[in-house]
Amino acid sequence: MKDNIIWGQYINSDSSIHRLDPRTKLLSVLAFTLCCLTLQTFGGYVAATVLVGGQLLLSRVPVRKFFRGLQPILFILSFTFVYHLLVTQDGIESGAFVVWRILLLVSLASVLTLTTKPLDLAKGLEQLFKPLSRFGVPVEAFALMLMIAIRFIPTITQELDRILLAQKARGYDIKSTKGHRQVYAYLLLVVPLLITTIQRAEQLAMTIDARAYGNGKGRTTYRILKFTRMDHAAGGLMLAFVLLILYL
């Protein structure tokens, strides 16, 4: 099951997307998200799809692994489409565009997490929100919290796999059940999964406390973030493509 979760996982590669500054990728994702919220024409959706597909190819992420990672959101996409089909007047068209928009946003966000290390992502967020620290906002703690939340997604999935394997070793396979029994069996896993997740969180908190991390203010870093020519070029291309999508 953990192979079907791509959020929070990092795939090591030497692609041009991997070498970009995390701030460049974060700002690009933010600009694309705001652009997707205003999409209304078929041409704009096609241009946005071309942009996301190009990012995926440049990242050198295995396409099979990427599409396998979209399987967990199929239920959400199906529910969204059926809802628009039953509620709105132009149900098929409206539902298709909403599902298309969700796929675009999830795909580009997945490219961000797959090509950026969690620590680099947290550092980029910290640098972007640095001006807010003048108003008393705990920027460092917020960036660390967001990074841990993203990283915990595959961790929780691994814990779920361990519980399923333990039950299977005792002769009980949830996948062999059907219908409401399978749903009830998965609901029973919430308690042990929650307990193990809380234990992992406590261990992580003790580790951070033992290393005297504190609130993160004033801490130095081994890698200094610095924009390069590639970042300026990538940012310019993203801005031009976003303007083109809005124009279409």
C-alpha positions as CSV (number, residue, x, y, z in Angstrom):
1,M,0.0,0.0,0.0
2,K,2.9,2.4,0.7
3,D,3.8,2.3,-3.0
4,N,0.4,3.9,-3.8
5,I,1.1,6.9,-1.6
6,I,3.3,9.6,-3.3
7,W,2.7,12.5,-1.0
8,G,5.6,13.0,1.4
9,Q,7.9,10.7,-0.5
10,Y,11.1,11.9,-2.1
11,I,12.6,10.3,-5.2
12,N,16.3,11.0,-5.6
13,S,17.3,12.0,-9.1
14,D,19.5,14.6,-11.0
15,S,16.7,16.2,-13.0
16,S,16.4,20.0,-13.6
17,I,13.4,20.1,-11.3
18,H,15.4,18.5,-8.4
19,R,18.1,21.1,-8.8
20,L,15.7,24.1,-8.5
21,D,15.6,26.1,-5.3
22,P,12.6,25.0,-3.1
23,R,11.4,28.6,-3.0
24,T,11.1,28.6,-6.8
25,K,9.0,25.4,-6.8
26,L,6.8,26.6,-3.9
27,L,6.1,30.0,-5.6
28,S,5.4,28.2,-8.9
29,V,2.9,25.8,-7.3
30,L,1.2,28.7,-5.6
31,A,1.0,30.7,-8.9
32,F,-0.4,27.6,-10.7
33,T,-2.9,26.9,-7.9
34,L,-4.3,30.5,-8.1
35,C,-4.4,30.1,-11.9
36,C,-6.3,26.8,-11.7
37,L,-9.0,28.4,-9.5
38,T,-9.8,30.8,-12.4
39,L,-9.9,28.3,-15.2
40,Q,-13.1,28.4,-17.2
41,T,-12.3,27.5,-20.8
42,F,-11.3,24.2,-22.4
43,G,-8.1,25.8,-23.9
44,G,-7.0,26.9,-20.5
45,Y,-7.4,23.3,-19.1
46,V,-5.4,21.9,-22.0
47,A,-2.6,24.4,-21.6
48,A,-2.5,23.7,-17.8
49,T,-2.3,19.9,-18.6
50,V,0.6,20.5,-21.0
51,L,2.4,22.4,-18.2
52,V,1.9,19.7,-15.6
53,G,2.8,17.0,-18.1
54,G,6.0,18.8,-18.9
55,Q,6.9,19.2,-15.3
56,L,6.4,15.5,-14.7
57,L,8.6,14.6,-17.7
58,L,11.4,17.0,-16.6
59,S,11.3,15.6,-13.0
60,R,12.1,12.1,-14.3
61,V,9.6,10.6,-11.9
62,P,8.5,7.1,-13.1
63,V,5.1,7.7,-14.8
64,R,3.8,4.3,-13.6
65,K,4.6,5.2,-10.0
66,F,3.0,8.6,-10.4
67,F,-0.3,7.2,-11.7
68,R,-0.3,4.5,-9.1
69,G,-0.1,7.2,-6.5
70,L,-3.3,8.8,-7.8
71,Q,-5.3,5.7,-7.0
72,P,-6.1,6.8,-3.4
73,I,-8.0,9.9,-4.6
74,L,-10.2,8.0,-7.2
75,F,-13.0,7.7,-4.7
76,I,-12.9,11.5,-4.1
77,L,-12.9,12.2,-7.8
78,S,-15.8,9.8,-8.4
79,F,-17.8,11.3,-5.6
80,T,-17.2,14.8,-6.9
81,F,-18.2,13.9,-10.4
82,V,-21.4,12.2,-9.2
83,Y,-22.3,15.1,-7.0
84,H,-22.0,17.6,-9.8
85,L,-23.9,15.2,-12.1
86,L,-26.9,15.1,-9.7
87,V,-26.9,18.6,-8.4
88,T,-25.8,21.0,-11.1
89,Q,-27.7,21.7,-14.3
90,D,-24.8,21.0,-16.7
91,G,-23.7,18.1,-14.6
92,I,-21.4,16.2,-16.9
93,E,-19.5,19.2,-18.1
94,S,-19.2,20.8,-14.7
95,G,-18.2,17.5,-13.0
96,A,-15.6,16.8,-15.6
97,F,-13.9,20.2,-15.3
98,V,-13.9,20.0,-11.5
99,V,-12.3,16.6,-11.5
100,W,-9.8,17.8,-14.2
101,R,-8.9,20.7,-12.0
102,I,-8.3,18.5,-8.9
103,L,-6.1,16.2,-10.9
104,L,-4.0,19.2,-12.1
105,L,-3.5,20.5,-8.6
106,V,-2.8,17.1,-7.0
107,S,-0.4,16.3,-9.8
108,L,1.7,19.4,-9.5
109,A,1.8,19.2,-5.7
110,S,2.9,15.6,-6.0
111,V,5.8,16.7,-8.3
112,L,6.8,19.2,-5.7
113,T,7.0,16.6,-2.9
114,L,8.6,14.0,-5.1
115,T,11.4,16.3,-6.2
116,T,12.1,18.2,-3.0
117,K,13.5,16.9,0.3
118,P,11.3,17.5,3.3
119,L,14.1,19.5,5.0
120,D,14.6,21.7,1.9
121,L,10.9,22.2,1.7
122,A,10.7,23.3,5.3
123,K,13.7,25.7,4.8
124,G,12.0,27.2,1.7
125,L,8.8,27.8,3.6
126,E,10.7,29.3,6.4
127,Q,12.5,31.7,4.1
128,L,9.4,32.7,2.2
129,F,7.5,33.5,5.5
130,K,10.5,35.1,7.1
131,P,9.0,38.7,7.0
132,L,6.1,37.5,9.1
133,S,8.4,36.8,12.0
134,R,8.6,40.6,12.6
135,F,4.9,40.4,13.7
136,G,5.6,37.6,16.1
137,V,4.5,34.8,13.9
138,P,6.5,31.5,14.7
139,V,7.6,31.0,11.1
140,E,10.2,28.3,12.0
141,A,7.8,26.2,14.1
142,F,5.2,26.5,11.4
143,A,7.6,25.3,8.7
144,L,8.7,22.4,10.8
145,M,5.1,21.4,11.6
146,L,4.1,21.4,8.0
147,M,7.2,19.4,7.0
148,I,6.5,16.8,9.7
149,A,2.8,16.6,8.6
150,I,3.8,15.9,5.0
151,R,6.4,13.3,6.1
152,F,4.0,11.5,8.3
153,I,1.7,10.5,5.4
154,P,3.9,7.6,4.2
155,T,4.8,6.8,7.9
156,I,1.1,6.3,8.7
157,T,0.7,4.1,5.6
158,Q,3.7,2.0,6.7
159,E,2.1,1.5,10.1
160,L,-1.1,0.4,8.4
161,D,0.7,-2.1,6.3
162,R,2.4,-3.5,9.5
163,I,-1.0,-4.0,11.2
164,L,-2.5,-5.6,8.1
165,L,0.5,-8.0,7.8
166,A,0.2,-8.9,11.6
167,Q,-3.5,-9.7,11.1
168,K,-2.7,-11.7,8.0
169,A,-0.1,-13.7,9.9
170,R,-2.7,-14.6,12.5
171,G,-4.9,-16.0,9.7
172,Y,-7.2,-13.0,9.2
173,D,-7.1,-11.2,5.8
174,I,-9.2,-8.1,5.6
175,K,-9.1,-8.1,1.8
176,S,-10.9,-11.5,1.8
177,T,-14.0,-9.9,3.4
178,K,-16.5,-8.1,1.2
179,G,-19.1,-5.4,1.5
180,H,-19.9,-3.8,4.9
181,R,-17.8,-6.4,6.7
182,Q,-14.7,-5.0,5.0
183,V,-15.7,-1.4,5.9
184,Y,-16.2,-2.5,9.5
185,A,-12.9,-4.3,9.6
186,Y,-11.1,-1.2,8.4
187,L,-12.9,0.9,11.0
188,L,-11.5,-1.4,13.7
189,L,-8.0,-0.5,12.6
190,V,-8.4,3.1,13.5
191,V,-7.7,2.6,17.2
192,P,-4.3,0.7,16.8
193,L,-3.3,2.9,14.0
194,L,-4.0,6.0,16.1
195,I,-2.0,4.6,19.0
196,T,1.0,3.8,16.9
197,T,0.9,7.2,15.2
198,I,0.8,8.9,18.6
199,Q,3.7,6.8,19.8
200,R,5.7,7.8,16.7
201,A,4.8,11.5,17.3
202,E,6.0,11.3,20.9
203,Q,9.3,9.7,19.9
204,L,9.8,12.4,17.3
205,A,9.0,15.1,19.8
206,M,11.5,13.6,22.3
207,T,14.1,13.4,19.5
208,I,13.6,17.1,18.6
209,D,13.8,18.1,22.3
210,A,16.9,16.0,22.9
211,R,18.6,17.9,20.0
212,A,17.7,21.2,21.6
213,Y,15.8,22.4,18.6
214,G,13.6,24.8,20.6
215,N,11.5,27.1,18.5
216,G,14.1,27.0,15.6
217,K,15.0,30.7,15.8
218,G,18.7,31.5,15.3
219,R,19.6,28.0,14.1
220,T,22.2,27.8,11.3
221,T,22.0,25.5,8.3
222,Y,24.5,23.6,6.3
223,R,22.9,24.4,3.0
224,I,22.3,28.1,2.2
225,L,19.4,28.6,-0.3
226,K,20.4,30.8,-3.2
227,F,18.6,31.5,-6.5
228,T,20.5,30.6,-9.6
229,R,20.1,31.4,-13.3
230,M,18.1,28.2,-13.6
231,D,15.7,29.4,-10.9
232,H,15.2,32.7,-12.7
233,A,14.6,31.0,-16.0
234,A,12.2,28.5,-14.5
235,G,10.3,31.2,-12.7
236,G,10.0,33.3,-15.9
237,L,8.8,30.3,-17.9
238,M,6.2,29.5,-15.2
239,L,5.0,33.1,-15.1
240,A,4.7,33.2,-18.9
241,F,2.8,29.9,-19.0
242,V,0.4,31.1,-16.3
243,L,-0.3,34.3,-18.2
244,L,-0.9,32.2,-21.3
245,I,-3.3,29.9,-19.5
246,L,-5.2,33.0,-18.1
247,Y,-5.3,34.5,-21.6
248,L,-6.8,31.3,-23.1
